[in-house]
Amino acid sequence: MNADKNTQRTALHTLHEAGVSVWLDDLNRPMITTGELQEYIDRGVVGVTTNPTIFATALAEGDAYSDQVADLGQVDVDEAVFALTTEDVRNACDVFAPVYEATDGVDGKVSIEVDPGLAHDTAGTVEMAERLWQEIDQPNLLVKIPATEEGLPAISQTLAKGISVNVTLIFSLDRYRGVMNAFLTGLEQAREAGLDLSKIHSVASFFVSRVDSEIDKRLEEIGSDEALSLRGKAGLANAHLAYQAFEEVFSTPRWSNLADDGAHVQRPLWASTGVKNEAYPDTLYVTELVAPNTVNTMPGGTLEATINHAEVSADTDTVTGRYAEAQQVLDDLERVGVSYTEVTDLLEREGVEKFEKSWDELLESVRGELNRVDGAEQES
């Protein structure tokens, strides 16, 4: 990220110097049209992520989408949602294009999710990923695919077609290793197909705060001094061990062979970084997750807290120096009666369900707007 004369020096630049790219976890049409998104870029933001919840909120507030809904006319609600969301993402890709160019394609990314109802449908996921890629038609797009068991082959197949992917809803270390394997397999298939590996990008979104929320609840139910002393530690420990796995996988001959052909690493992306417990510092999942080749995608509140935080450090030992400590935390959780596997399996199921619910709310909001416009036209 090369700061120019219009860029304000913030804590985000300190993070960038340590190898952390800061992306905003929010997007709506007014942010694009009013220049707010560009202002975030000027302050050091180098990418943006979206999900069904974000789109549902955006479409339910105000009338920024009314004109486009009216122009769509008589269309199926799914087609209307597709048109509305891809329009926002395409325009956001335009806004981030200079960042994409300045970073040789590493940053300046905008993500859009496949229909979460396809989370357990491999072929359907690949088909929708292709459609999104073709419709938006921007090189800095990332198509988000959930890391379900059925999502893993979809990740490989999508990457093999030259489509860049943001893998989302990763909670467990085993699943993360599966994601990295799917990434490598996809690149190997893309190379066999004669594609330019340097044009394919990917991040792996590893969720943090949701792990603490679920495990803290269980620790409080146990109630012992040892259990209570572990509150607020699981999310970071899990992420630290994920980074250790990242370092291991991307130092193998299998990876080096792909890198020699121009491939980019699949960076870990710290997701769900807004604290859920007010007792924890606003920037807990920022300052404690500083490591090279990572992305931290932040909701607006966490981003503002980070920008205004005077203690952001470029010390990467906050992650790489704590692997043994992190493993001890997970071992201690098992000893007091918290099952890591049970928690991460639950969080994956809930993650898919929450996105499906938000998708349904998004469809309902658009359906209501379509009906309103249709009714107004019939009255006129």
Residue frames relative to the residue before (quaternion, step in Angstrom):
aa qw qx qy qz dx dy dz
M 1.0000 0.0000 0.0000 0.0000 0.00 0.00 0.00
N 0.1229 -0.8093 0.5729 0.0417 3.56 -0.36 1.23
A 0.3042 -0.7698 0.5333 0.1744 3.56 -0.43 1.22
D 0.1753 -0.7681 0.6040 0.1205 3.56 -0.97 0.84
K 0.7680 -0.3886 0.2385 0.4497 3.56 -1.29 -0.05
N 0.6757 0.4905 -0.3003 0.4611 3.60 1.18 -0.43
T 0.5961 0.6003 -0.3545 0.3984 3.58 1.25 -0.28
Q 0.3283 -0.7357 0.5637 0.1822 3.54 -0.92 0.99
R 0.4150 -0.6979 0.5229 0.2593 3.57 -0.87 0.93
T 0.0743 0.7999 -0.5881 0.0931 3.59 -0.66 1.12
A 0.7129 -0.4126 0.3406 0.4533 3.54 -1.36 -0.03
L 0.5573 0.6117 -0.3943 0.3998 3.57 1.17 -0.46
H 0.6333 0.5265 -0.3330 0.4592 3.56 1.08 -0.65
T 0.5989 0.5400 -0.3559 0.4722 3.60 1.12 -0.63
L 0.6434 0.5101 -0.3139 0.4768 3.54 0.98 -0.84
H 0.6390 0.5358 -0.3272 0.4444 3.56 0.94 -0.88
E 0.6515 0.5231 -0.3120 0.4524 3.57 0.98 -0.85
A 0.6723 0.4604 -0.2888 0.5026 3.58 1.23 -0.47
G 0.6234 -0.5741 0.3300 0.4157 3.57 1.28 0.05
V 0.5669 0.5841 -0.3816 0.4379 3.58 1.30 0.25
S 0.1959 -0.7584 0.6113 0.1127 3.58 -0.77 1.04
V 0.2356 -0.7831 0.5628 0.1209 3.58 -0.82 1.00
W 0.0574 -0.7819 0.6207 -0.0055 3.53 -0.78 1.14
L 0.4278 -0.6863 0.5303 0.2543 3.55 -1.16 0.61
D 0.2594 -0.7584 0.5789 0.1496 3.57 -0.92 0.91
D 0.6251 0.4743 -0.3616 0.5035 3.56 0.52 1.22
L 0.1563 0.7721 -0.6093 0.0908 3.55 -1.13 0.64
N 0.1654 0.7459 -0.6396 0.0847 3.54 -1.08 0.81
R 0.6985 -0.5162 0.3044 0.3911 3.54 -1.21 0.44
P 0.6501 0.5112 -0.3478 0.4416 3.66 0.86 -0.77
M 0.5888 0.5682 -0.3762 0.4347 3.61 1.07 -0.62
I 0.6768 0.4802 -0.2840 0.4803 3.56 1.06 -0.77
T 0.7424 0.4525 -0.2432 0.4302 3.58 0.76 -1.06
T 0.7079 0.4565 -0.2707 0.4661 3.61 1.09 -0.60
G 0.5335 -0.6324 0.4064 0.3877 3.58 1.25 -0.24
E 0.3988 0.7297 -0.4739 0.2897 3.59 1.27 0.06
L 0.6372 0.5302 -0.3345 0.4483 3.58 0.98 -0.79
Q 0.6402 0.5120 -0.3199 0.4751 3.59 1.00 -0.78
E 0.6181 0.5426 -0.3461 0.4514 3.59 1.06 -0.71
Y 0.6167 0.5277 -0.3438 0.4722 3.58 1.05 -0.71
I 0.6340 0.5226 -0.3284 0.4659 3.57 0.97 -0.82
D 0.6516 0.5255 -0.3119 0.4495 3.57 0.95 -0.87
R 0.6939 0.4583 -0.2707 0.4850 3.57 1.17 -0.55
G 0.7068 -0.4902 0.2551 0.4416 3.60 1.27 0.01
V 0.4842 0.6403 -0.4542 0.3863 3.61 1.24 0.11
V 0.1217 -0.8376 0.5315 0.0323 3.60 -0.81 0.97
G 0.7927 0.1193 -0.1197 0.5858 3.59 1.18 0.43
V 0.1811 -0.7728 0.5975 0.1139 3.56 -1.29 0.17
T 0.1600 -0.7728 0.6073 0.0921 3.54 -1.12 0.74
T 0.1454 -0.7661 0.6194 0.0914 3.54 -1.21 0.55
N 0.0197 -0.7630 0.6427 0.0663 3.53 -1.34 0.15
P 0.7189 -0.4540 0.2791 0.4463 3.63 -1.18 0.22
T 0.6170 0.5509 -0.3512 0.4386 3.59 1.06 -0.71
I 0.6570 0.5115 -0.3056 0.4619 3.57 0.94 -0.89
F 0.6750 0.4840 -0.2985 0.4701 3.59 0.90 -0.87
A 0.6332 0.5348 -0.3377 0.4461 3.60 0.97 -0.82
T 0.6556 0.5049 -0.3049 0.4715 3.57 0.99 -0.84
A 0.6636 0.5213 -0.3063 0.4406 3.56 0.91 -0.92
L 0.7176 0.4572 -0.2577 0.4578 3.57 0.89 -0.93
A 0.6475 0.5230 -0.3201 0.4526 3.57 1.19 -0.46
E 0.7181 0.4250 -0.2360 0.4980 3.58 1.21 -0.41
G 0.8519 0.1283 -0.1046 0.4969 3.56 -0.91 0.94
D 0.4944 -0.6675 0.4864 0.2709 3.52 -1.34 -0.15
A 0.2377 0.8211 -0.4915 0.1666 3.57 1.20 0.53
Y 0.7376 0.4136 -0.2200 0.4862 3.58 1.15 -0.58
S 0.4227 0.7574 -0.4358 0.2403 3.59 1.27 -0.18
D 0.6631 0.5186 -0.3189 0.4354 3.58 0.88 -0.90
Q 0.6770 0.4785 -0.3075 0.4670 3.57 0.90 -0.86
V 0.6127 0.5404 -0.3523 0.4566 3.59 1.02 -0.73
A 0.6518 0.5123 -0.3129 0.4634 3.56 0.97 -0.86
D 0.6671 0.5090 -0.2996 0.4541 3.58 1.01 -0.81
L 0.6042 0.5883 -0.3595 0.3996 3.58 1.13 -0.58
G 0.2749 -0.7931 0.5054 0.1999 3.56 1.11 -0.58
Q 0.7761 -0.3046 0.2548 0.4898 3.56 -1.13 -0.71
V 0.2549 0.7511 -0.5693 0.2162 3.57 -0.12 1.28
D 0.6059 -0.5291 0.4543 0.3828 3.52 -1.30 0.39
V 0.5839 -0.6150 0.3936 0.3549 3.60 -1.00 0.80
D 0.6253 0.5338 -0.3498 0.4491 3.62 1.02 -0.69
E 0.6524 0.4985 -0.3122 0.4780 3.56 1.02 -0.78
A 0.6266 0.5358 -0.3387 0.4535 3.59 1.06 -0.72
V 0.6508 0.5036 -0.3142 0.4735 3.58 0.94 -0.88
F 0.6281 0.5353 -0.3296 0.4586 3.56 0.98 -0.86
A 0.6796 0.4946 -0.2902 0.4575 3.60 0.88 -0.94
L 0.6831 0.4992 -0.2936 0.4450 3.60 0.89 -0.93
T 0.7187 0.4534 -0.2673 0.4543 3.57 0.80 -0.96
T 0.6658 0.4912 -0.3207 0.4611 3.59 0.93 -0.77
E 0.5838 0.5676 -0.3723 0.4455 3.59 1.12 -0.56
D 0.6656 0.4957 -0.3029 0.4686 3.58 0.90 -0.92
V 0.6949 0.4823 -0.2859 0.4503 3.56 0.84 -0.98
R 0.6226 0.5319 -0.3434 0.4599 3.60 1.00 -0.75
N 0.6875 0.4736 -0.2854 0.4706 3.59 0.90 -0.90
A 0.6246 0.5171 -0.3400 0.4763 3.58 1.08 -0.66
C 0.5981 0.5498 -0.3548 0.4627 3.59 1.08 -0.69
D 0.6233 0.5325 -0.3350 0.4645 3.59 1.04 -0.74
V 0.6563 0.5175 -0.3115 0.4521 3.57 0.93 -0.92
F 0.7453 0.4050 -0.2160 0.4836 3.58 0.96 -0.86
A 0.3936 0.7544 -0.4630 0.2481 3.61 1.23 -0.09
P 0.6594 0.4979 -0.3455 0.4449 3.67 0.86 -0.76
V 0.6243 0.5186 -0.3395 0.4754 3.61 1.08 -0.67
Y 0.6216 0.5469 -0.3232 0.4583 3.55 1.00 -0.87
E 0.6927 0.4714 -0.2743 0.4719 3.57 0.89 -0.93
A 0.6789 0.5112 -0.2934 0.4378 3.57 0.93 -0.90
T 0.7426 0.3735 -0.2110 0.5143 3.59 1.15 -0.58
D 0.4678 -0.6975 0.4211 0.3424 3.58 1.28 0.35
G 0.7466 -0.4489 0.2113 0.4432 3.55 0.97 0.90
V 0.4841 0.6768 -0.4410 0.3362 3.59 1.23 -0.05
D 0.7944 0.1412 -0.0605 0.5876 3.58 0.95 -0.89
G 0.5711 0.5755 -0.4508 0.3734 3.55 -1.29 -0.24
K 0.4277 0.7388 -0.4208 0.3068 3.54 1.25 0.47
V 0.1240 -0.7465 0.6492 0.0770 3.55 -1.26 0.63
S 0.2074 -0.8100 0.5420 0.0840 3.58 -0.79 1.05
I 0.0215 -0.7589 0.6501 0.0306 3.54 -1.22 0.63
E 0.3757 -0.7697 0.4853 0.1756 3.56 -0.92 0.96
V 0.4722 -0.6091 0.5451 0.3299 3.53 -1.18 0.59
D 0.6726 -0.4647 0.3795 0.4331 3.56 -1.26 0.38
P 0.4043 -0.7439 0.4683 0.2528 3.65 -0.54 1.09
G 0.5306 0.6179 -0.4073 0.4132 3.58 1.22 -0.22
L 0.6561 0.4982 -0.2954 0.4839 3.57 1.30 -0.28
A 0.3281 0.8019 -0.4615 0.1903 3.59 1.29 0.07
H 0.7674 0.2927 -0.1712 0.5442 3.60 1.13 -0.58
D 0.5964 0.5247 -0.3471 0.4986 3.56 1.27 0.51
T 0.2945 -0.8007 0.4964 0.1603 3.56 -0.09 1.31
A 0.7119 0.4596 -0.2718 0.4562 3.58 0.69 -1.07
G 0.6540 0.5198 -0.3135 0.4515 3.57 0.97 -0.84
T 0.6272 0.5370 -0.3269 0.4597 3.57 1.06 -0.76
V 0.6666 0.4968 -0.3019 0.4666 3.58 0.87 -0.94
E 0.6486 0.5261 -0.3162 0.4500 3.57 0.96 -0.86
M 0.6953 0.4554 -0.2900 0.4745 3.59 0.90 -0.87
A 0.5953 0.5587 -0.3626 0.4495 3.58 1.08 -0.68
E 0.6452 0.5118 -0.3130 0.4730 3.58 0.99 -0.85
R 0.6673 0.5109 -0.3077 0.4461 3.56 0.91 -0.90
L 0.6455 0.5090 -0.3160 0.4738 3.59 0.96 -0.84
W 0.6526 0.5306 -0.3037 0.4476 3.57 0.94 -0.94
Q 0.6970 0.4689 -0.2689 0.4713 3.56 0.93 -0.90
E 0.6713 0.5120 -0.3020 0.4427 3.58 0.97 -0.85
I 0.7218 0.4191 -0.2525 0.4894 3.59 0.85 -0.93
D 0.0847 -0.8743 0.4768 0.0331 3.56 1.16 -0.65
Q 0.5080 0.5954 -0.4539 0.4259 3.55 0.81 1.08
P 0.4804 -0.7086 0.4279 0.2897 3.62 -0.78 0.93
N 0.6960 0.4679 -0.2809 0.4667 3.59 1.18 -0.45
L 0.4232 0.6846 -0.4739 0.3573 3.58 1.21 0.50
L 0.0995 -0.7301 0.6693 0.0950 3.53 -1.26 0.62
V 0.2458 -0.7504 0.5949 0.1503 3.58 -0.87 0.95
K 0.3082 -0.7782 0.5246 0.1555 3.57 -0.71 1.11
I 0.0310 -0.7797 0.6241 -0.0386 3.54 -0.86 1.11
P 0.4030 -0.7314 0.4873 0.2554 3.63 -0.72 0.98
A 0.4640 -0.7117 0.4724 0.2345 3.54 -1.09 0.83
T 0.1905 0.7553 -0.5912 0.2092 3.55 0.69 1.10
E 0.6837 -0.4462 0.3448 0.4633 3.58 -1.24 0.11
E 0.6891 0.4586 -0.2769 0.4880 3.57 0.99 -0.83
G 0.6053 0.5784 -0.3463 0.4233 3.56 1.21 -0.45
L 0.5767 0.6267 -0.3790 0.3619 3.59 1.08 -0.67
P 0.7029 0.4103 -0.2995 0.4978 3.66 0.75 -0.83
A 0.5960 0.5574 -0.3702 0.4439 3.60 1.12 -0.55
I 0.6040 0.5524 -0.3460 0.4585 3.58 1.09 -0.71
S 0.6740 0.4961 -0.2915 0.4632 3.56 0.87 -1.00
Q 0.6922 0.4903 -0.2840 0.4470 3.56 0.84 -0.98
T 0.6512 0.5130 -0.3152 0.4620 3.58 1.04 -0.75
L 0.6550 0.4958 -0.3038 0.4826 3.57 0.94 -0.86
A 0.6286 0.5600 -0.3278 0.4286 3.58 1.03 -0.80
K 0.6668 0.4740 -0.2895 0.4969 3.58 1.25 -0.43
G 0.5765 -0.6144 0.3664 0.3949 3.58 1.30 0.09
I 0.5074 0.6393 -0.4159 0.4010 3.58 1.27 0.31
S 0.3796 -0.7335 0.5191 0.2200 3.58 -0.79 1.02
V 0.1719 -0.8302 0.5302 0.0073 3.56 -0.93 0.99
N 0.1729 -0.7049 0.6779 0.1170 3.50 -1.22 0.79
V 0.2028 -0.7833 0.5774 0.1089 3.58 -0.45 1.19
T 0.1058 -0.8401 0.5318 0.0146 3.58 -0.62 1.11
L 0.7941 0.3277 -0.2470 0.4483 3.54 -1.40 0.19
I 0.3295 0.7009 -0.5532 0.3067 3.57 0.77 1.08
F 0.0528 -0.8229 0.5657 -0.0110 3.57 -0.74 1.08
S 0.7873 0.3181 -0.1660 0.5014 3.60 0.96 -0.78
L 0.5991 -0.5785 0.4258 0.3537 3.52 -1.25 0.53
D 0.6322 0.5260 -0.3407 0.4556 3.59 0.99 -0.76
R 0.6713 0.4835 -0.3074 0.4702 3.58 0.90 -0.87
Y 0.6194 0.5423 -0.3453 0.4505 3.58 1.04 -0.73
R 0.6390 0.5013 -0.3338 0.4784 3.59 0.97 -0.75
G 0.6249 0.5306 -0.3295 0.4683 3.56 1.08 -0.69
V 0.6269 0.5347 -0.3230 0.4655 3.56 1.07 -0.76
M 0.6696 0.4907 -0.3084 0.4645 3.58 0.89 -0.88
N 0.6294 0.5177 -0.3349 0.4730 3.57 1.04 -0.71
A 0.6393 0.5187 -0.3224 0.4672 3.59 1.00 -0.82
F 0.6213 0.5429 -0.3284 0.4598 3.57 1.07 -0.76
L 0.6861 0.4779 -0.2880 0.4669 3.57 0.82 -0.99
T 0.6342 0.5292 -0.3260 0.4598 3.58 1.00 -0.81
G 0.6517 0.5262 -0.3066 0.4521 3.57 0.97 -0.88
L 0.6678 0.4866 -0.3037 0.4744 3.57 0.96 -0.83
E 0.6277 0.5282 -0.3406 0.4594 3.57 1.01 -0.75
Q 0.6621 0.4892 -0.3002 0.4818 3.58 1.01 -0.77
A 0.6239 0.5296 -0.3365 0.4660 3.57 1.07 -0.72
R 0.6416 0.5164 -0.3202 0.4682 3.58 1.01 -0.80
E 0.6383 0.5259 -0.3253 0.4584 3.57 0.98 -0.82
A 0.6825 0.4746 -0.2739 0.4836 3.56 1.16 -0.68
G 0.5442 -0.6585 0.3768 0.3581 3.57 1.29 0.04
L 0.4330 0.7089 -0.4612 0.3117 3.60 1.20 0.35
D 0.5184 -0.6208 0.4980 0.3128 3.56 -1.28 0.51
L 0.3329 -0.7839 0.4891 0.1883 3.60 -0.31 1.22
S 0.6024 0.5876 -0.3645 0.3986 3.59 1.09 -0.54
K 0.6544 0.5133 -0.3057 0.4635 3.59 1.25 -0.33
I 0.6530 0.5064 -0.3015 0.4757 3.59 1.28 -0.22
H 0.0408 -0.8081 0.5873 -0.0209 3.55 -0.82 1.05
S 0.0136 0.7990 -0.6010 0.0119 3.54 -1.21 0.49
V 0.0825 -0.7362 0.6667 0.0825 3.51 -1.30 0.56
A 0.2753 -0.7419 0.5900 0.1604 3.55 -1.25 0.51
S 0.2368 -0.8203 0.5105 0.1018 3.56 -0.31 1.30
F 0.0884 -0.8028 0.5891 -0.0268 3.52 -0.36 1.37
F 0.2989 -0.8012 0.4976 0.1456 3.58 -0.49 1.24
V 0.2547 -0.8180 0.5100 0.0767 3.54 -0.92 1.00
S 0.7774 0.3963 -0.2432 0.4236 3.61 0.34 -1.20
R 0.6031 0.5684 -0.3740 0.4163 3.60 1.05 -0.61
V 0.5906 0.5628 -0.3615 0.4513 3.57 1.15 -0.60
D 0.6644 0.4908 -0.3036 0.4748 3.57 0.92 -0.88
S 0.6395 0.5481 -0.3434 0.4155 3.58 0.87 -0.88
E 0.7120 0.4487 -0.2621 0.4722 3.58 0.85 -0.96
I 0.6969 0.4647 -0.2871 0.4647 3.58 0.88 -0.89
D 0.6142 0.5420 -0.3553 0.4504 3.62 0.98 -0.73
K 0.6249 0.5411 -0.3348 0.4524 3.58 0.99 -0.82
R 0.6839 0.4780 -0.2846 0.4720 3.57 0.94 -0.85
L 0.6306 0.5315 -0.3308 0.4587 3.57 1.05 -0.75
E 0.6609 0.5000 -0.3077 0.4675 3.57 1.00 -0.79
E 0.6188 0.5250 -0.3459 0.4710 3.59 1.10 -0.59
I 0.6297 0.5106 -0.3313 0.4828 3.60 1.09 -0.70
G 0.1994 -0.8796 0.4137 0.1238 3.53 1.08 -0.86
S 0.5124 0.6403 -0.4412 0.3643 3.63 1.16 -0.09
D 0.6535 -0.5140 0.3722 0.4124 3.57 -1.23 0.40
E 0.6551 0.5108 -0.3192 0.4561 3.57 0.95 -0.83
A 0.6514 0.5103 -0.3165 0.4638 3.57 0.97 -0.86
L 0.6878 0.4882 -0.2918 0.4510 3.59 0.82 -0.95
S 0.6266 0.5518 -0.3388 0.4337 3.60 1.11 -0.60
L 0.6603 0.5164 -0.3033 0.4532 3.59 1.26 -0.34
R 0.4313 0.7127 -0.4628 0.3031 3.61 1.23 -0.09
G 0.8276 0.2404 -0.1839 0.4728 3.55 -1.06 0.81
K 0.6304 0.5598 -0.3276 0.4266 3.58 1.25 0.16
A 0.6017 0.6305 -0.3553 0.3380 3.57 1.09 -0.69
G 0.6548 0.5388 -0.3263 0.4177 3.60 0.87 -0.92
L 0.6893 0.4617 -0.2775 0.4845 3.56 0.90 -0.92
A 0.6363 0.5281 -0.3391 0.4487 3.58 0.93 -0.83
N 0.6440 0.5247 -0.3123 0.4609 3.56 0.96 -0.88
A 0.6748 0.4897 -0.2865 0.4720 3.57 0.94 -0.90
H 0.6324 0.5305 -0.3411 0.4498 3.59 0.98 -0.78
L 0.6805 0.4697 -0.2892 0.4823 3.58 0.96 -0.83
A 0.5786 0.5524 -0.3751 0.4684 3.58 1.16 -0.49
Y 0.6596 0.4946 -0.3161 0.4694 3.58 0.96 -0.80
Q 0.6014 0.5415 -0.3577 0.4660 3.57 1.07 -0.65
A 0.6441 0.5086 -0.3147 0.4769 3.58 1.00 -0.83
F 0.6107 0.5512 -0.3324 0.4613 3.58 1.05 -0.80
E 0.6703 0.4942 -0.3023 0.4638 3.59 0.87 -0.94
E 0.6481 0.5220 -0.3237 0.4501 3.58 0.99 -0.79
V 0.7060 0.4781 -0.2765 0.4434 3.59 0.75 -1.07
F 0.7626 0.3773 -0.2091 0.4820 3.56 0.91 -0.88
S 0.6129 0.4547 -0.3995 0.5079 3.53 1.13 0.76
T 0.4884 0.6737 -0.4183 0.3642 3.57 1.30 0.27
P 0.6261 -0.5256 0.4076 0.4070 3.61 -1.21 0.37
R 0.5874 0.5797 -0.3747 0.4224 3.60 1.05 -0.68
W 0.6867 0.4537 -0.2826 0.4927 3.57 0.96 -0.88
S 0.6371 0.5509 -0.3397 0.4187 3.59 0.86 -0.92
N 0.6216 0.5522 -0.3320 0.4455 3.56 1.04 -0.77
L 0.6726 0.4674 -0.2848 0.4980 3.59 1.04 -0.78
A 0.6350 0.5399 -0.3288 0.4441 3.56 0.99 -0.84
D 0.6194 0.5542 -0.3352 0.4437 3.57 1.06 -0.74
D 0.7043 0.4182 -0.2496 0.5165 3.56 1.23 -0.49
G 0.7040 -0.5219 0.2467 0.4137 3.56 1.22 0.50
A 0.4442 0.7155 -0.4527 0.2931 3.60 1.24 0.06
H 0.3432 -0.7032 0.5884 0.2037 3.54 -1.26 0.64
V 0.5421 -0.6056 0.4593 0.3584 3.58 -1.09 0.65
Q 0.4120 -0.6364 0.5806 0.2969 3.53 -1.27 0.45
R 0.2478 -0.8179 0.5021 0.1323 3.56 -0.22 1.27
P 0.4579 -0.6211 0.5425 0.3322 3.58 -1.11 0.61
L 0.1353 -0.7648 0.6264 0.0667 3.55 -1.01 0.88
W 0.2866 -0.7537 0.5660 0.1719 3.57 -0.66 1.10
A 0.0518 -0.8049 0.5904 -0.0296 3.56 -0.52 1.24
S 0.7707 0.2773 -0.2488 0.5169 3.56 -1.28 0.36
T 0.2913 0.7993 -0.4704 0.2346 3.55 0.85 1.05
G 0.4940 0.5985 -0.4607 0.4308 3.58 1.23 0.27
V 0.4317 -0.7095 0.4831 0.2773 3.60 -0.75 0.99
K 0.3203 -0.7515 0.5520 0.1671 3.55 -1.06 0.84
N 0.7045 0.3923 -0.2323 0.5439 3.57 1.26 -0.43
E 0.4110 -0.7474 0.4674 0.2321 3.58 -0.55 1.17
A 0.5777 0.5940 -0.3802 0.4110 3.59 1.21 -0.31
Y 0.6573 0.4963 -0.3068 0.4769 3.57 1.24 -0.38
P 0.5907 -0.5730 0.4200 0.3825 3.62 -1.11 0.58
D 0.6125 -0.5892 0.3886 0.3558 3.58 -1.05 0.79
T 0.7834 0.3307 -0.1527 0.5036 3.56 1.01 -0.81
L 0.1997 0.8236 -0.5092 0.1498 3.59 1.21 0.49
Y 0.7639 0.3720 -0.1930 0.4908 3.56 0.88 -0.98
V 0.5825 0.5079 -0.3857 0.5040 3.54 1.29 0.48
T 0.7505 0.4164 -0.2305 0.4584 3.55 0.58 -1.17
E 0.7198 0.4263 -0.2527 0.4861 3.60 1.13 -0.54
L 0.7102 0.4015 -0.2574 0.5179 3.58 1.26 0.15
V 0.3015 0.7497 -0.5209 0.2752 3.55 0.94 0.93
A 0.2686 0.7494 -0.5613 0.2262 3.57 -0.55 1.18
P 0.5828 -0.5995 0.4111 0.3633 3.62 -1.05 0.65
N 0.8347 0.1984 -0.1599 0.4882 3.55 -1.22 0.61
T 0.5486 0.5760 -0.4328 0.4242 3.58 0.93 0.89
V 0.2536 -0.7110 0.6308 0.1798 3.51 -1.40 0.30
N 0.0987 -0.7562 0.6405 0.0909 3.57 -1.08 0.69
T 0.1159 -0.8021 0.5838 0.0497 3.57 -0.51 1.17
M 0.1113 -0.8531 0.5090 -0.0270 3.53 -0.47 1.27
P 0.4346 -0.6263 0.5647 0.3162 3.58 -1.12 0.61
G 0.7272 -0.4842 0.2662 0.4073 3.56 -1.22 0.49
G 0.6664 0.5193 -0.3153 0.4322 3.60 0.90 -0.88
T 0.6640 0.4890 -0.2967 0.4817 3.56 0.97 -0.85
L 0.6243 0.5439 -0.3342 0.4502 3.55 1.04 -0.78
E 0.6696 0.4900 -0.3012 0.4698 3.58 0.87 -0.93
A 0.6449 0.5158 -0.3247 0.4611 3.57 0.97 -0.82
T 0.6507 0.5151 -0.3122 0.4623 3.57 1.03 -0.78
I 0.6436 0.5275 -0.3217 0.4517 3.56 0.92 -0.90
N 0.7536 0.3852 -0.1968 0.4949 3.56 1.01 -0.85
H 0.5155 0.6543 -0.4045 0.3774 3.57 1.29 0.07
A 0.3209 -0.7891 0.4983 0.1615 3.57 -0.67 1.09
E 0.7100 0.4960 -0.2497 0.4330 3.59 1.22 -0.35
V 0.3468 0.7324 -0.5198 0.2702 3.61 1.16 0.33
S 0.1189 -0.8169 0.5643 0.0117 3.55 -0.70 1.11
A 0.4090 -0.6961 0.5353 0.2482 3.54 -1.19 0.59
D 0.3999 0.7305 -0.4591 0.3094 3.59 1.29 0.34
T 0.2269 -0.8100 0.5285 0.1140 3.60 -0.34 1.20
D 0.4664 0.6708 -0.4580 0.3503 3.62 1.22 0.01
T 0.4961 0.6543 -0.4350 0.3695 3.61 1.24 -0.28
V 0.7349 0.3202 -0.2121 0.5589 3.59 1.21 -0.40
T 0.7694 0.4231 -0.2320 0.4185 3.55 0.46 -1.21
G 0.6944 0.4765 -0.2829 0.4591 3.59 1.14 -0.50
R 0.7113 0.4835 -0.2365 0.4520 3.58 1.27 -0.06
Y 0.2824 0.7935 -0.5060 0.1861 3.60 1.11 0.42
A 0.6673 0.4923 -0.3091 0.4657 3.60 0.89 -0.89
E 0.6436 0.5197 -0.3090 0.4693 3.56 1.01 -0.85
A 0.6502 0.5207 -0.3127 0.4564 3.57 1.00 -0.84
Q 0.6546 0.5000 -0.3192 0.4686 3.58 0.93 -0.83
Q 0.6211 0.5474 -0.3402 0.4458 3.57 1.06 -0.73
V 0.6128 0.5480 -0.3444 0.4534 3.58 1.05 -0.76
L 0.6830 0.4734 -0.2960 0.4710 3.59 0.84 -0.93
D 0.6278 0.5255 -0.3332 0.4677 3.59 1.04 -0.73
D 0.6594 0.5117 -0.3018 0.4607 3.58 0.98 -0.88
L 0.6170 0.5463 -0.3470 0.4476 3.59 1.04 -0.72
E 0.6524 0.5005 -0.3150 0.4739 3.56 0.94 -0.85
R 0.6584 0.5355 -0.3157 0.4243 3.57 0.97 -0.85
V 0.7174 0.4187 -0.2643 0.4900 3.61 1.01 -0.72
G 0.6718 -0.5567 0.2830 0.3982 3.58 1.26 0.07
V 0.5469 0.5785 -0.4185 0.4372 3.59 1.21 0.39
S 0.2631 -0.7829 0.5481 0.1322 3.58 -0.60 1.16
Y 0.4015 -0.7294 0.5102 0.2156 3.56 -0.59 1.20
T 0.6748 0.5010 -0.2992 0.4517 3.59 0.86 -0.95
E 0.6448 0.5214 -0.3244 0.4550 3.57 0.94 -0.85
V 0.6659 0.5080 -0.2999 0.4567 3.57 0.95 -0.89
T 0.7131 0.4548 -0.2835 0.4520 3.59 0.74 -0.96
D 0.6091 0.5302 -0.3550 0.4710 3.60 1.07 -0.62
L 0.6466 0.5180 -0.3094 0.4667 3.57 0.99 -0.88
L 0.6752 0.5063 -0.3030 0.4427 3.58 0.86 -0.93
E 0.6249 0.5201 -0.3486 0.4663 3.60 1.03 -0.66
R 0.6579 0.4996 -0.3151 0.4671 3.59 0.89 -0.90
E 0.6797 0.4875 -0.2892 0.4656 3.57 0.89 -0.93
G 0.6189 0.5600 -0.3433 0.4308 3.56 1.04 -0.75
V 0.6575 0.4887 -0.2957 0.4912 3.55 0.96 -0.91
E 0.6654 0.5141 -0.3066 0.4461 3.59 0.90 -0.92
K 0.6511 0.5127 -0.3214 0.4582 3.59 0.96 -0.82
F 0.6699 0.4775 -0.3074 0.4782 3.59 0.95 -0.80
E 0.6203 0.5239 -0.3494 0.4676 3.60 1.05 -0.67
K 0.6402 0.5161 -0.3224 0.4688 3.59 0.99 -0.81
S 0.6616 0.4947 -0.3064 0.4730 3.59 0.94 -0.85
W 0.6211 0.5377 -0.3345 0.4617 3.57 1.08 -0.74
D 0.6411 0.5132 -0.3166 0.4747 3.57 1.02 -0.84
E 0.6433 0.5111 -0.3168 0.4738 3.59 1.03 -0.80
L 0.6214 0.5353 -0.3283 0.4687 3.55 1.08 -0.75
L 0.6539 0.5018 -0.3109 0.4731 3.57 0.92 -0.89
E 0.6654 0.5099 -0.3077 0.4500 3.56 0.93 -0.86
S 0.6333 0.5282 -0.3299 0.4595 3.60 1.00 -0.78
V 0.6858 0.4682 -0.2811 0.4812 3.56 0.91 -0.93
R 0.6150 0.5411 -0.3496 0.4548 3.59 1.01 -0.75
G 0.6560 0.5118 -0.3077 0.4615 3.57 0.98 -0.84
E 0.6587 0.5019 -0.3032 0.4714 3.56 1.02 -0.80
L 0.6294 0.5248 -0.3300 0.4685 3.57 1.02 -0.78
N 0.6667 0.4977 -0.3005 0.4664 3.59 0.95 -0.86
R 0.6345 0.5352 -0.3282 0.4509 3.56 1.04 -0.81
V 0.6694 0.4923 -0.2959 0.4712 3.56 0.92 -0.93
D 0.6523 0.5189 -0.3132 0.4551 3.56 0.97 -0.89
G 0.6545 0.5157 -0.3090 0.4584 3.56 0.99 -0.82
A 0.6482 0.5225 -0.3096 0.4594 3.56 1.02 -0.85
E 0.6537 0.5087 -0.3169 0.4620 3.57 1.03 -0.81
Q 0.6591 0.5174 -0.3156 0.4452 3.59 1.00 -0.75
E 0.6529 0.5161 -0.3012 0.4655 3.55 1.15 -0.66
S 0.6722 0.5193 -0.2961 0.4368 3.57 1.11 -0.68
